[in-house]
Amino acid sequence: MASRQKEMVSKVTPKQKTAEKKPSENSAFNLPPIHGASILPIRVYGLNRNYNGTANGAYVMIPFLKFDLNFSEFGMRYLVPGILLVAVLVVCGFMLKYVGSAQAGSKTEIVDTEVLYKQKKPEDKKMQEVAIIKTRLGEIVVRFFPEVAPKHVASFIKLAKEGFFNGTIFHRVIPGFMIQGGDPNTKDPDAKGTYGTGGPGYSIDAEFSDKKHERGILSAARSQNPNSAGSQFFLMVAPSPHLDGQYSIFGEVIEGMDVADKIVNEKRDGRDLPLGRVEMTITIEERKV
């Protein structure tokens, strides 16, 4: 019986001694309890071993954590997931930085038809009919695209030469979008209720193209029917890609976009009608463009 008790004691004693060898928490660093973010040491056992196989503790500095842990028992549960988490955060940081820089470098450049025209070489210019739109705020010069929308160009030039547009106004102005005119009903200051409904008495079939509604583009206004364009037109003061392929572009501004900007910034009522009439006269002349 005594020998059996000695065997039991000999089996228990090593475990008790091993438990007694557990080091005091962070004794080497003498750190107080931490609340919040900090850089704290982890005492990891099993990372370094001496020649007789006993474990030597190794301190590892890890942010926001405080552990005194045995690698052989808890390493796979805490240390490895912690390393993976840090790696994921680093990768996400690089990705966010890359996306941010890519977005910053891919800002949409606004195309201005007047600026592009001024960059055109003199030898590339040819004699062509242009429209001069005169208003109290200045003049706007427009060149046409007969190769893209021949019917719309021919109709506009015909009406302008007949004096059809003279005395009409820009009856709809929307900042960041466009200015609209060409309605004969706008010649009558007392017929505001009919503004936007007038026309030349005929309609023009749609001539949609792959040209874009960039700043300075001249396009034909219409109703819901694609083939309902008449005399009304609009000049873009900002890009509007949602109009592309839906309205017939037939010209562009080559001079006077600053005048268009003045018109679009006129004070207006709830229907986007300028409070002060912006009347126009349109003449056609030949220029080298």
N, C-alpha and C positions, 0 to 999 in steps of 0.2 A: 504493500500500500504506500509506503514511504517512497519507494523508487518511482511509483506511478505519479505521485505528487511532484517529485523532482522533475520528471519529464514534462509535466504540464507547466511548471514554472519556467523551465528552459525554453519552452515554445512561446510563452507569453512575453518573457523579458525582452527579447530583441525588438518586438513591436513597440513595447513601451519606450525603449531607448530611442528607437527611430522617431517616435512622436516627440520625445523630449528634445531632439536635435532641430526641430522646426525653428527657424530664425524669427526674431521679433520683426514685426511689420515695418519695413522701410527704415530700419535702425541705422543703416549706413548713411541715410540722407536726412534723418531727423525731421521729417515733414509733418506738419499739422494736418488734420482732416481737411480735405479739399471739397469746396462746393463750387460748381461751375466749371468753366473751361480752364485748363492748365496743362502743362507738360509734366507728366508724372512717370515715375519708373515702374517697370514690371520686373519683379524678381522671378526669373525663369530657371528652373532646375532641369538638368538633363541635357542642356545645350553643351556644356563642357564637362569632361570627366578626366580624372587623373589616372595614373597607371594602374592603380588597384581597383578601378571600376567605380569608385564612389563619386557622387555627383558634386560638382562645384557650382554654386549659384552664379548666375550672370544677370546683371541688370540691363534692361532694354528701355530706352526712353520712348514712350508712346503718348501722343497728345490725348487729353480728355479722359484717360483711364487710370485706375489705380488698383493693382492686383498684387497679391503675393501668391503665385501659383506654381504648381508642379507640372512641368511640361508633359511628363509621361501620362498624367491623368487628365489634364485639362487643355493641353496644347491644341489638340484637334478641335476642341469645342470652342475656344476663344481666340487663340492666337492666329490660326490659319484664316478663319472668317474675318478677323480684323484686318489682316494683310490684304485679303481680297477686297474688302470694303474700301480701304485706302486706294488700292489700284483703280477700282471703278470710279471713285471720286476724281482721281487725277485724269483719267481718260475723259470723263464728262467735262471737266474743266477745259481741256484742250479742244474738245468738240465745240463747246459754247464759244470759245475764243475764235475758232476758225469760222463758225457760222456768222458771228458778229462782224468779223472783218470782211467776210464775203459779201454780206448784206451792205456794209458801208461802201464797198467798192463797186456795187452793182446798182447804184442809184440811176433811176430812169432819166435820160437826158432829153430835155424838151427840144424838139425840132422846130425852128422858126423859119417859115418859107422866105421871109424877107432877108434873113441872114444868109440862107443858102443861095439866094439869087445874087447877093452882093459878092459872094465868093466865086461866082461863075466867071470864067475867062471871057474877055471881050470878043475873042475870035470865035467863041462858041455861040454868040448871040446872033439872032436873025430878026429881020423886020417882021413884026407881028402886031395885030390889033390888040389893044389893051383898053380897059375901062378905067376912067377917072371918076371916082366917087367924091364929089365935093360936099362938105358939110360946114357948119359954123365952127367946128372944132378942128378943121383941117381936111386934107385930101388923102384918099387911099387909092393906090394904083393896083390894079389886078390884071394878071395875064391869064389866058385861057388854056384849056387842055382839049383842043378839038380832036385830037387823036384818041381821047378817052371817052368823051361825052359830046359828040358832034351836034346832036339835036339840042341839047341844053345850051351849048355855046352859041349856036345859030339863033336860037330864040332870044337869048339875053341880048346879043348884039343888035338884033332887029328891033326889039322893044326900046333899047337905049337910044338908037338912032331916031326913033319915032318920038322921043321925049316922054315915053310912058312913065318912067321912074321919077321924073322931075316933080318935086312937090310932095313926094311920099316921104315917110319918116322911118327911122329904125324904131319899130313899135314894141320890140321885145329884147331886153338886154339882161343877161344873167352872168354876173362875175364868175370867173373860173370856168366858163362854158362858151358862150357865143353871143353875137348880136344879129338880130333878124330884121329884114326889111323887104321892100318890093311889093307891098300890098297897096293897090290903088285906092282902097277904102280909107287909107290913112291921110289922104289929101284933105278930108273933111274933119276938122277938129271936133265937130259935134257928133261924129259917128263912131265913137270909141267902142261901142258895143259890137261893132262889126269888124273891128281890127283883127287881122289874122285870117279872115275868111275870103278875101277878094283875090281875083286873078285876072288873066288876060282874056278869058273866054274860051280857052282851050287847055288841054293838058298834054304832058309829054311823057312818053313811056320811059320807064326806069333805065338808066345806063350805069349800073353798079360796076365797080372795078376793084382792083386790089390796092388802090391808093388809100392812104390812111388819113383820118381826120386829125391832122396835126395842127398846131397853132398857125394861123394864117390861111387855112384852106377855105375855099369858096364852095359851098355845096347847096343843092336845091332842097327847099322845104317842100313837104307834101303832107297829105292826110294819111290815114291808115292804109289806103290803097297805094301800092308801090308805083303805080302808073298815073298818079294824080298831081305831079309837079306842074307848076305854072310859072308865075312871075316871081314868087317869093323865094328869097335866098337867105343864107346865113353865113357869117364869117366866124371862124373859130378863133377864140382868144386863148384857148388851152387845148391840149390833146384830149380827145374823147373817143377812145377805141371802141366803145359800145355802139357807135354809129357806123363803124366800118362795114362795108358790104350791105348797108341798109338804106343809104342815101347816095344820090348821084353827085359825085365830086366833079366840078367842071372848071376849076381855076384856083389861083392862089395869089395872095398879096405879095407884091414885090417892093412896095414902098408904103409907108404910113401905118405900120402896126401900132405906133404910139398913138395915132388918132383913134384907132379901134379900141385901144385901152382906155382912152378918155371917154369914149362913148359908153363902154360897158360899165364904167364907174359913175355914170350919171345917176342922180337920185331917182328912184322909181317907186311906183305904187305896188299894190299887192298882186297885180297881174304882170309885173315886170315891165310896165310901160313907163318910159322916162317922163318925169314930171315936166321937164322942159322939152319942147319939140326939137328933135334933131333931124331937120329936113335935109334932103339930098337932091343933087342933080347929077346925072350920069351921062358922060360923053364918051365916045369911042374915038381913039386916034391910033395911028401907027407909031410904034417905037421899035428900036432894036433891043430885043430882050432874049 
